[in-house]
Amino acid sequence: MEYLEVYCRKVDDANQTRVKQQQSVATKEAEVDMLVATLGEHKLYLKVCMLIIVMMIH
């Protein structure tokens, strides 16, 4: 029974980590959208480059 509890705890931890990572990515995407809108540039490559840079910084 102890193994099952450990397994369930690890699954819960992994799920919480995944949710936090998804939230972080969503936040960074919103930051990139705001930067792109501020610059008045709507080209896809700029958005992708900025997203990569923001993700590397954090």
PDB file of N, CA, C, O and CB in Angstrom:
ATOM      1  N   MET A   1       0.822  -1.196   0.000  1.00  0.00           N
ATOM      2  CA  MET A   1       0.000   0.000   0.000  1.00  0.00           C
ATOM      3  C   MET A   1       0.862   1.254   0.000  1.00  0.00           C
ATOM      4  O   MET A   1       0.484   2.260  -0.600  1.00  0.00           O
ATOM      5  CB  MET A   1      -0.933   0.001   1.201  1.00  0.00           C
ATOM      6  N   GLU A   2       2.006   1.210   0.659  1.00  0.00           N
ATOM      7  CA  GLU A   2       2.887   2.370   0.714  1.00  0.00           C
ATOM      8  C   GLU A   2       3.391   2.748  -0.676  1.00  0.00           C
ATOM      9  O   GLU A   2       3.522   3.933  -0.983  1.00  0.00           O
ATOM     10  CB  GLU A   2       4.066   2.094   1.643  1.00  0.00           C
ATOM     11  N   TYR A   3       3.675   1.754  -1.520  1.00  0.00           N
ATOM     12  CA  TYR A   3       4.144   2.023  -2.872  1.00  0.00           C
ATOM     13  C   TYR A   3       3.084   2.767  -3.666  1.00  0.00           C
ATOM     14  O   TYR A   3       3.404   3.679  -4.428  1.00  0.00           O
ATOM     15  CB  TYR A   3       4.521   0.721  -3.579  1.00  0.00           C
ATOM     16  N   LEU A   4       1.849   2.392  -3.495  1.00  0.00           N
ATOM     17  CA  LEU A   4       0.745   3.047  -4.196  1.00  0.00           C
ATOM     18  C   LEU A   4       0.644   4.511  -3.768  1.00  0.00           C
ATOM     19  O   LEU A   4       0.412   5.384  -4.604  1.00  0.00           O
ATOM     20  CB  LEU A   4      -0.588   2.311  -3.922  1.00  0.00           C
ATOM     21  N   GLU A   5       0.812   4.778  -2.496  1.00  0.00           N
ATOM     22  CA  GLU A   5       0.757   6.155  -2.003  1.00  0.00           C
ATOM     23  C   GLU A   5       1.896   6.991  -2.580  1.00  0.00           C
ATOM     24  O   GLU A   5       1.694   8.141  -2.969  1.00  0.00           O
ATOM     25  CB  GLU A   5       0.813   6.177  -0.471  1.00  0.00           C
ATOM     26  N   VAL A   6       3.079   6.415  -2.632  1.00  0.00           N
ATOM     27  CA  VAL A   6       4.241   7.114  -3.201  1.00  0.00           C
ATOM     28  C   VAL A   6       3.989   7.394  -4.677  1.00  0.00           C
ATOM     29  O   VAL A   6       4.237   8.498  -5.160  1.00  0.00           O
ATOM     30  CB  VAL A   6       5.546   6.276  -3.018  1.00  0.00           C
ATOM     31  N   TYR A   7       3.499   6.398  -5.380  1.00  0.00           N
ATOM     32  CA  TYR A   7       3.204   6.553  -6.807  1.00  0.00           C
ATOM     33  C   TYR A   7       2.173   7.662  -7.018  1.00  0.00           C
ATOM     34  O   TYR A   7       2.365   8.527  -7.872  1.00  0.00           O
ATOM     35  CB  TYR A   7       2.690   5.221  -7.405  1.00  0.00           C
ATOM     36  N   CYS A   8       1.098   7.644  -6.260  1.00  0.00           N
ATOM     37  CA  CYS A   8       0.047   8.660  -6.396  1.00  0.00           C
ATOM     38  C   CYS A   8       0.584  10.054  -6.100  1.00  0.00           C
ATOM     39  O   CYS A   8       0.218  11.022  -6.768  1.00  0.00           O
ATOM     40  CB  CYS A   8      -1.126   8.344  -5.462  1.00  0.00           C
ATOM     41  N   ARG A   9       1.444  10.152  -5.108  1.00  0.00           N
ATOM     42  CA  ARG A   9       2.037  11.444  -4.760  1.00  0.00           C
ATOM     43  C   ARG A   9       2.926  11.939  -5.907  1.00  0.00           C
ATOM     44  O   ARG A   9       2.902  13.122  -6.245  1.00  0.00           O
ATOM     45  CB  ARG A   9       2.858  11.332  -3.444  1.00  0.00           C
ATOM     46  N   LYS A  10       3.703  11.042  -6.499  1.00  0.00           N
ATOM     47  CA  LYS A  10       4.568  11.429  -7.614  1.00  0.00           C
ATOM     48  C   LYS A  10       3.744  11.837  -8.834  1.00  0.00           C
ATOM     49  O   LYS A  10       4.108  12.778  -9.539  1.00  0.00           O
ATOM     50  CB  LYS A  10       5.516  10.276  -7.979  1.00  0.00           C
ATOM     51  N   VAL A  11       2.651  11.146  -9.085  1.00  0.00           N
ATOM     52  CA  VAL A  11       1.768  11.516 -10.193  1.00  0.00           C
ATOM     53  C   VAL A  11       1.163  12.896  -9.939  1.00  0.00           C
ATOM     54  O   VAL A  11       1.099  13.721 -10.850  1.00  0.00           O
ATOM     55  CB  VAL A  11       0.646  10.459 -10.381  1.00  0.00           C
ATOM     56  N   ASP A  12       0.725  13.149  -8.719  1.00  0.00           N
ATOM     57  CA  ASP A  12       0.175  14.456  -8.361  1.00  0.00           C
ATOM     58  C   ASP A  12       1.221  15.554  -8.531  1.00  0.00           C
ATOM     59  O   ASP A  12       0.925  16.622  -9.067  1.00  0.00           O
ATOM     60  CB  ASP A  12      -0.345  14.440  -6.916  1.00  0.00           C
ATOM     61  N   ASP A  13       2.433  15.292  -8.080  1.00  0.00           N
ATOM     62  CA  ASP A  13       3.517  16.268  -8.225  1.00  0.00           C
ATOM     63  C   ASP A  13       3.796  16.562  -9.698  1.00  0.00           C
ATOM     64  O   ASP A  13       3.982  17.717 -10.083  1.00  0.00           O
ATOM     65  CB  ASP A  13       4.795  15.756  -7.539  1.00  0.00           C
ATOM     66  N   ALA A  14       3.822  15.526 -10.506  1.00  0.00           N
ATOM     67  CA  ALA A  14       4.064  15.701 -11.936  1.00  0.00           C
ATOM     68  C   ALA A  14       2.945  16.517 -12.581  1.00  0.00           C
ATOM     69  O   ALA A  14       3.204  17.379 -13.421  1.00  0.00           O
ATOM     70  CB  ALA A  14       4.192  14.336 -12.630  1.00  0.00           C
ATOM     71  N   ASN A  15       1.718  16.247 -12.189  1.00  0.00           N
ATOM     72  CA  ASN A  15       0.584  17.003 -12.735  1.00  0.00           C
ATOM     73  C   ASN A  15       0.652  18.468 -12.330  1.00  0.00           C
ATOM     74  O   ASN A  15       0.371  19.349 -13.143  1.00  0.00           O
ATOM     75  CB  ASN A  15      -0.740  16.394 -12.266  1.00  0.00           C
ATOM     76  N   GLN A  16       1.018  18.733 -11.095  1.00  0.00           N
ATOM     77  CA  GLN A  16       1.136  20.117 -10.634  1.00  0.00           C
ATOM     78  C   GLN A  16       2.258  20.838 -11.379  1.00  0.00           C
ATOM     79  O   GLN A  16       2.113  22.006 -11.740  1.00  0.00           O
ATOM     80  CB  GLN A  16       1.390  20.160  -9.114  1.00  0.00           C
ATOM     81  N   THR A  17       3.357  20.160 -11.606  1.00  0.00           N
ATOM     82  CA  THR A  17       4.471  20.742 -12.350  1.00  0.00           C
ATOM     83  C   THR A  17       4.045  21.064 -13.776  1.00  0.00           C
ATOM     84  O   THR A  17       4.370  22.128 -14.304  1.00  0.00           O
ATOM     85  CB  THR A  17       5.678  19.788 -12.356  1.00  0.00           C
ATOM     86  N   ARG A  18       3.318  20.140 -14.393  1.00  0.00           N
ATOM     87  CA  ARG A  18       2.845  20.356 -15.766  1.00  0.00           C
ATOM     88  C   ARG A  18       1.932  21.567 -15.840  1.00  0.00           C
ATOM     89  O   ARG A  18       2.056  22.381 -16.755  1.00  0.00           O
ATOM     90  CB  ARG A  18       2.111  19.112 -16.287  1.00  0.00           C
ATOM     91  N   VAL A  19       1.020  21.697 -14.893  1.00  0.00           N
ATOM     92  CA  VAL A  19       0.100  22.835 -14.866  1.00  0.00           C
ATOM     93  C   VAL A  19       0.869  24.144 -14.707  1.00  0.00           C
ATOM     94  O   VAL A  19       0.571  25.127 -15.384  1.00  0.00           O
ATOM     95  CB  VAL A  19      -0.925  22.677 -13.725  1.00  0.00           C
ATOM     96  N   LYS A  20       1.860  24.157 -13.811  1.00  0.00           N
ATOM     97  CA  LYS A  20       2.667  25.366 -13.606  1.00  0.00           C
ATOM     98  C   LYS A  20       3.427  25.733 -14.880  1.00  0.00           C
ATOM     99  O   LYS A  20       3.531  26.910 -15.227  1.00  0.00           O
ATOM    100  CB  LYS A  20       3.655  25.165 -12.437  1.00  0.00           C
ATOM    101  N   GLN A  21       3.957  24.730 -15.573  1.00  0.00           N
ATOM    102  CA  GLN A  21       4.692  24.991 -16.812  1.00  0.00           C
ATOM    103  C   GLN A  21       3.754  25.539 -17.888  1.00  0.00           C
ATOM    104  O   GLN A  21       4.119  26.457 -18.622  1.00  0.00           O
ATOM    105  CB  GLN A  21       5.385  23.707 -17.311  1.00  0.00           C
ATOM    106  N   GLN A  22       2.553  24.979 -17.982  1.00  0.00           N
ATOM    107  CA  GLN A  22       1.579  25.470 -18.955  1.00  0.00           C
ATOM    108  C   GLN A  22       1.182  26.912 -18.647  1.00  0.00           C
ATOM    109  O   GLN A  22       1.032  27.726 -19.559  1.00  0.00           O
ATOM    110  CB  GLN A  22       0.334  24.570 -18.970  1.00  0.00           C
ATOM    111  N   GLN A  23       1.013  27.227 -17.366  1.00  0.00           N
ATOM    112  CA  GLN A  23       0.678  28.593 -16.978  1.00  0.00           C
ATOM    113  C   GLN A  23       1.822  29.540 -17.312  1.00  0.00           C
ATOM    114  O   GLN A  23       1.594  30.659 -17.772  1.00  0.00           O
ATOM    115  CB  GLN A  23       0.350  28.662 -15.481  1.00  0.00           C
ATOM    116  N   SER A  24       3.042  29.093 -17.082  1.00  0.00           N
ATOM    117  CA  SER A  24       4.205  29.916 -17.384  1.00  0.00           C
ATOM    118  C   SER A  24       4.306  30.195 -18.880  1.00  0.00           C
ATOM    119  O   SER A  24       4.579  31.324 -19.288  1.00  0.00           O
ATOM    120  CB  SER A  24       5.479  29.237 -16.887  1.00  0.00           C
ATOM    121  N   VAL A  25       4.091  29.183 -19.680  1.00  0.00           N
ATOM    122  CA  VAL A  25       4.128  29.357 -21.134  1.00  0.00           C
ATOM    123  C   VAL A  25       3.025  30.319 -21.578  1.00  0.00           C
ATOM    124  O   VAL A  25       3.264  31.186 -22.419  1.00  0.00           O
ATOM    125  CB  VAL A  25       3.975  27.991 -21.851  1.00  0.00           C
ATOM    126  N   ALA A  26       1.830  30.175 -21.025  1.00  0.00           N
ATOM    127  CA  ALA A  26       0.730  31.071 -21.378  1.00  0.00           C
ATOM    128  C   ALA A  26       1.066  32.511 -21.004  1.00  0.00           C
ATOM    129  O   ALA A  26       0.767  33.436 -21.759  1.00  0.00           O
ATOM    130  CB  ALA A  26      -0.567  30.632 -20.682  1.00  0.00           C
ATOM    131  N   THR A  27       1.681  32.700 -19.853  1.00  0.00           N
ATOM    132  CA  THR A  27       2.082  34.039 -19.423  1.00  0.00           C
ATOM    133  C   THR A  27       3.113  34.623 -20.383  1.00  0.00           C
ATOM    134  O   THR A  27       3.013  35.784 -20.781  1.00  0.00           O
ATOM    135  CB  THR A  27       2.648  34.002 -17.992  1.00  0.00           C
ATOM    136  N   LYS A  28       4.093  33.822 -20.749  1.00  0.00           N
ATOM    137  CA  LYS A  28       5.140  34.295 -21.665  1.00  0.00           C
ATOM    138  C   LYS A  28       4.558  34.596 -23.040  1.00  0.00           C
ATOM    139  O   LYS A  28       4.962  35.569 -23.676  1.00  0.00           O
ATOM    140  CB  LYS A  28       6.267  33.250 -21.785  1.00  0.00           C
ATOM    141  N   GLU A  29       3.627  33.789 -23.507  1.00  0.00           N
ATOM    142  CA  GLU A  29       2.986  34.054 -24.794  1.00  0.00           C
ATOM    143  C   GLU A  29       2.235  35.385 -24.747  1.00  0.00           C
ATOM    144  O   GLU A  29       2.267  36.153 -25.709  1.00  0.00           O
ATOM    145  CB  GLU A  29       2.023  32.904 -25.169  1.00  0.00           C
ATOM    146  N   ALA A  30       1.562  35.656 -23.634  1.00  0.00           N
ATOM    147  CA  ALA A  30       0.848  36.921 -23.477  1.00  0.00           C
ATOM    148  C   ALA A  30       1.830  38.093 -23.482  1.00  0.00           C
ATOM    149  O   ALA A  30       1.543  39.138 -24.065  1.00  0.00           O
ATOM    150  CB  ALA A  30       0.024  36.920 -22.173  1.00  0.00           C
ATOM    151  N   GLU A  31       2.988  37.924 -22.836  1.00  0.00           N
ATOM    152  CA  GLU A  31       4.009  38.970 -22.840  1.00  0.00           C
ATOM    153  C   GLU A  31       4.512  39.224 -24.254  1.00  0.00           C
ATOM    154  O   GLU A  31       4.696  40.373 -24.655  1.00  0.00           O
ATOM    155  CB  GLU A  31       5.178  38.587 -21.922  1.00  0.00           C
ATOM    156  N   VAL A  32       4.733  38.161 -25.001  1.00  0.00           N
ATOM    157  CA  VAL A  32       5.200  38.304 -26.380  1.00  0.00           C
ATOM    158  C   VAL A  32       4.136  38.991 -27.220  1.00  0.00           C
ATOM    159  O   VAL A  32       4.457  39.870 -28.020  1.00  0.00           O
ATOM    160  CB  VAL A  32       5.557  36.930 -26.986  1.00  0.00           C
ATOM    161  N   ASP A  33       2.884  38.610 -27.054  1.00  0.00           N
ATOM    162  CA  ASP A  33       1.795  39.262 -27.791  1.00  0.00           C
ATOM    163  C   ASP A  33       1.761  40.759 -27.509  1.00  0.00           C
ATOM    164  O   ASP A  33       1.564  41.566 -28.418  1.00  0.00           O
ATOM    165  CB  ASP A  33       0.444  38.629 -27.424  1.00  0.00           C
ATOM    166  N   MET A  34       1.954  41.123 -26.246  1.00  0.00           N
ATOM    167  CA  MET A  34       1.946  42.531 -25.876  1.00  0.00           C
ATOM    168  C   MET A  34       3.139  43.260 -26.505  1.00  0.00           C
ATOM    169  O   MET A  34       2.992  44.372 -27.012  1.00  0.00           O
ATOM    170  CB  MET A  34       1.969  42.682 -24.343  1.00  0.00           C
ATOM    171  N   LEU A  35       4.307  42.637 -26.470  1.00  0.00           N
ATOM    172  CA  LEU A  35       5.481  43.250 -27.088  1.00  0.00           C
ATOM    173  C   LEU A  35       5.299  43.428 -28.590  1.00  0.00           C
ATOM    174  O   LEU A  35       5.629  44.476 -29.143  1.00  0.00           O
ATOM    175  CB  LEU A  35       6.719  42.410 -26.813  1.00  0.00           C
ATOM    176  N   VAL A  36       4.778  42.405 -29.238  1.00  0.00           N
ATOM    177  CA  VAL A  36       4.555  42.470 -30.684  1.00  0.00           C
ATOM    178  C   VAL A  36       3.546  43.565 -31.008  1.00  0.00           C
ATOM    179  O   VAL A  36       3.734  44.327 -31.957  1.00  0.00           O
ATOM    180  CB  VAL A  36       4.064  41.107 -31.226  1.00  0.00           C
ATOM    181  N   ALA A  37       2.471  43.643 -30.218  1.00  0.00           N
ATOM    182  CA  ALA A  37       1.464  44.677 -30.447  1.00  0.00           C
ATOM    183  C   ALA A  37       2.058  46.069 -30.224  1.00  0.00           C
ATOM    184  O   ALA A  37       1.754  47.006 -30.961  1.00  0.00           O
ATOM    185  CB  ALA A  37       0.249  44.460 -29.524  1.00  0.00           C
ATOM    186  N   THR A  38       2.893  46.193 -29.220  1.00  0.00           N
ATOM    187  CA  THR A  38       3.522  47.478 -28.924  1.00  0.00           C
ATOM    188  C   THR A  38       4.428  47.908 -30.068  1.00  0.00           C
ATOM    189  O   THR A  38       4.483  49.090 -30.408  1.00  0.00           O
ATOM    190  CB  THR A  38       4.319  47.401 -27.616  1.00  0.00           C
ATOM    191  N   LEU A  39       5.121  46.980 -30.649  1.00  0.00           N
ATOM    192  CA  LEU A  39       6.015  47.286 -31.759  1.00  0.00           C
ATOM    193  C   LEU A  39       5.248  47.506 -33.066  1.00  0.00           C
ATOM    194  O   LEU A  39       5.790  48.046 -34.030  1.00  0.00           O
ATOM    195  CB  LEU A  39       7.028  46.163 -31.935  1.00  0.00           C
ATOM    196  N   GLY A  40       3.993  47.085 -33.085  1.00  0.00           N
ATOM    197  CA  GLY A  40       3.201  47.223 -34.298  1.00  0.00           C
ATOM    198  C   GLY A  40       3.610  46.242 -35.370  1.00  0.00           C
ATOM    199  O   GLY A  40       3.322  46.453 -36.548  1.00  0.00           O
ATOM    200  N   GLU A  41       4.261  45.200 -34.990  1.00  0.00           N
ATOM    201  CA  GLU A  41       4.761  44.201 -35.940  1.00  0.00           C
ATOM    202  C   GLU A  41       3.953  42.916 -35.769  1.00  0.00           C
ATOM    203  O   GLU A  41       3.797  42.420 -34.654  1.00  0.00           O
ATOM    204  CB  GLU A  41       6.293  43.931 -35.727  1.00  0.00           C
ATOM    205  N   HIS A  42       3.448  42.388 -36.860  1.00  0.00           N
ATOM    206  CA  HIS A  42       2.603  41.200 -36.773  1.00  0.00           C
ATOM    207  C   HIS A  42       3.163  40.022 -37.557  1.00  0.00           C
ATOM    208  O   HIS A  42       2.437  39.078 -37.868  1.00  0.00           O
ATOM    209  CB  HIS A  42       1.218  41.519 -37.267  1.00  0.00           C
ATOM    210  N   LYS A  43       4.432  40.075 -37.872  1.00  0.00           N
ATOM    211  CA  LYS A  43       5.026  38.972 -38.617  1.00  0.00           C
ATOM    212  C   LYS A  43       5.292  37.814 -37.676  1.00  0.00           C
ATOM    213  O   LYS A  43       5.774  38.006 -36.559  1.00  0.00           O
ATOM    214  CB  LYS A  43       6.327  39.414 -39.320  1.00  0.00           C
ATOM    215  N   LEU A  44       4.981  36.623 -38.127  1.00  0.00           N
ATOM    216  CA  LEU A  44       5.091  35.423 -37.305  1.00  0.00           C
ATOM    217  C   LEU A  44       6.515  35.174 -36.826  1.00  0.00           C
ATOM    218  O   LEU A  44       6.710  34.795 -35.671  1.00  0.00           O
ATOM    219  CB  LEU A  44       4.599  34.225 -38.077  1.00  0.00           C
ATOM    220  N   TYR A  45       7.497  35.372 -37.664  1.00  0.00           N
ATOM    221  CA  TYR A  45       8.874  35.060 -37.253  1.00  0.00           C
ATOM    222  C   TYR A  45       9.323  35.932 -36.092  1.00  0.00           C
ATOM    223  O   TYR A  45      10.060  35.466 -35.223  1.00  0.00           O
ATOM    224  CB  TYR A  45       9.833  35.236 -38.428  1.00  0.00           C
ATOM    225  N   LEU A  46       8.897  37.178 -36.062  1.00  0.00           N
ATOM    226  CA  LEU A  46       9.262  38.054 -34.955  1.00  0.00           C
ATOM    227  C   LEU A  46       8.640  37.544 -33.661  1.00  0.00           C
ATOM    228  O   LEU A  46       9.291  37.518 -32.616  1.00  0.00           O
ATOM    229  CB  LEU A  46       8.816  39.504 -35.234  1.00  0.00           C
ATOM    230  N   LYS A  47       7.392  37.145 -33.737  1.00  0.00           N
ATOM    231  CA  LYS A  47       6.710  36.625 -32.554  1.00  0.00           C
ATOM    232  C   LYS A  47       7.409  35.368 -32.043  1.00  0.00           C
ATOM    233  O   LYS A  47       7.623  35.222 -30.840  1.00  0.00           O
ATOM    234  CB  LYS A  47       5.234  36.325 -32.870  1.00  0.00           C
ATOM    235  N   VAL A  48       7.755  34.490 -32.924  1.00  0.00           N
ATOM    236  CA  VAL A  48       8.432  33.253 -32.526  1.00  0.00           C
ATOM    237  C   VAL A  48       9.796  33.554 -31.924  1.00  0.00           C
ATOM    238  O   VAL A  48      10.159  32.980 -30.897  1.00  0.00           O
ATOM    239  CB  VAL A  48       8.583  32.310 -33.728  1.00  0.00           C
ATOM    240  N   CYS A  49      10.547  34.438 -32.544  1.00  0.00           N
ATOM    241  CA  CYS A  49      11.868  34.801 -32.022  1.00  0.00           C
ATOM    242  C   CYS A  49      11.761  35.421 -30.642  1.00  0.00           C
ATOM    243  O   CYS A  49      12.545  35.094 -29.752  1.00  0.00           O
ATOM    244  CB  CYS A  49      12.572  35.768 -32.972  1.00  0.00           C
ATOM    245  N   MET A  50      10.808  36.301 -30.458  1.00  0.00           N
ATOM    246  CA  MET A  50      10.646  36.947 -29.167  1.00  0.00           C
ATOM    247  C   MET A  50      10.227  35.945 -28.100  1.00  0.00           C
ATOM    248  O   MET A  50      10.685  36.028 -26.961  1.00  0.00           O
ATOM    249  CB  MET A  50       9.626  38.071 -29.263  1.00  0.00           C
ATOM    250  N   LEU A  51       9.370  35.006 -28.453  1.00  0.00           N
ATOM    251  CA  LEU A  51       8.951  33.980 -27.504  1.00  0.00           C
ATOM    252  C   LEU A  51      10.144  33.135 -27.068  1.00  0.00           C
ATOM    253  O   LEU A  51      10.293  32.818 -25.888  1.00  0.00           O
ATOM    254  CB  LEU A  51       7.862  33.088 -28.121  1.00  0.00           C
ATOM    255  N   ILE A  52      10.974  32.782 -28.010  1.00  0.00           N
ATOM    256  CA  ILE A  52      12.162  31.989 -27.690  1.00  0.00           C
ATOM    257  C   ILE A  52      13.081  32.767 -26.752  1.00  0.00           C
ATOM    258  O   ILE A  52      13.601  32.212 -25.784  1.00  0.00           O
ATOM    259  CB  ILE A  52      12.918  31.596 -28.979  1.00  0.00           C
ATOM    260  N   ILE A  53      13.278  34.032 -27.037  1.00  0.00           N
ATOM    261  CA  ILE A  53      14.154  34.865 -26.193  1.00  0.00           C
ATOM    262  C   ILE A  53      13.581  34.976 -24.788  1.00  0.00           C
ATOM    263  O   ILE A  53      14.308  34.823 -23.806  1.00  0.00           O
ATOM    264  CB  ILE A  53      14.333  36.277 -26.807  1.00  0.00           C
ATOM    265  N   VAL A  54      12.299  35.237 -24.687  1.00  0.00           N
ATOM    266  CA  VAL A  54      11.668  35.368 -23.362  1.00  0.00           C
ATOM    267  C   VAL A  54      11.782  34.060 -22.583  1.00  0.00           C
ATOM    268  O   VAL A  54      12.060  34.078 -21.384  1.00  0.00           O
ATOM    269  CB  VAL A  54      10.179  35.776 -23.502  1.00  0.00           C
ATOM    270  N   MET A  55      11.571  32.939 -23.245  1.00  0.00           N
ATOM    271  CA  MET A  55      11.662  31.646 -22.566  1.00  0.00           C
ATOM    272  C   MET A  55      13.097  31.363 -22.133  1.00  0.00           C
ATOM    273  O   MET A  55      13.308  30.734 -21.096  1.00  0.00           O
ATOM    274  CB  MET A  55      11.153  30.520 -23.480  1.00  0.00           C
ATOM    275  N   MET A  56      14.075  31.807 -22.895  1.00  0.00           N
ATOM    276  CA  MET A  56      15.470  31.584 -22.515  1.00  0.00           C
ATOM    277  C   MET A  56      15.855  32.440 -21.309  1.00  0.00           C
ATOM    278  O   MET A  56      16.654  32.016 -20.474  1.00  0.00           O
ATOM    279  CB  MET A  56      16.400  31.889 -23.698  1.00  0.00           C
ATOM    280  N   ILE A  57      15.293  33.633 -21.219  1.00  0.00           N
ATOM    281  CA  ILE A  57      15.616  34.535 -20.115  1.00  0.00           C
ATOM    282  C   ILE A  57      15.073  33.984 -18.809  1.00  0.00           C
ATOM    283  O   ILE A  57      15.727  34.066 -17.770  1.00  0.00           O
ATOM    284  CB  ILE A  57      15.053  35.941 -20.376  1.00  0.00           C
ATOM    285  N   HIS A  58      13.880  33.427 -18.868  1.00  0.00           N
ATOM    286  CA  HIS A  58      13.254  32.922 -17.640  1.00  0.00           C
ATOM    287  C   HIS A  58      13.516  31.480 -17.582  1.00  0.00           C
ATOM    288  O   HIS A  58      13.091  30.813 -16.638  1.00  0.00           O
ATOM    289  CB  HIS A  58      11.742  33.207 -17.577  1.00  0.00           C
TER     290      HIS A  58
END
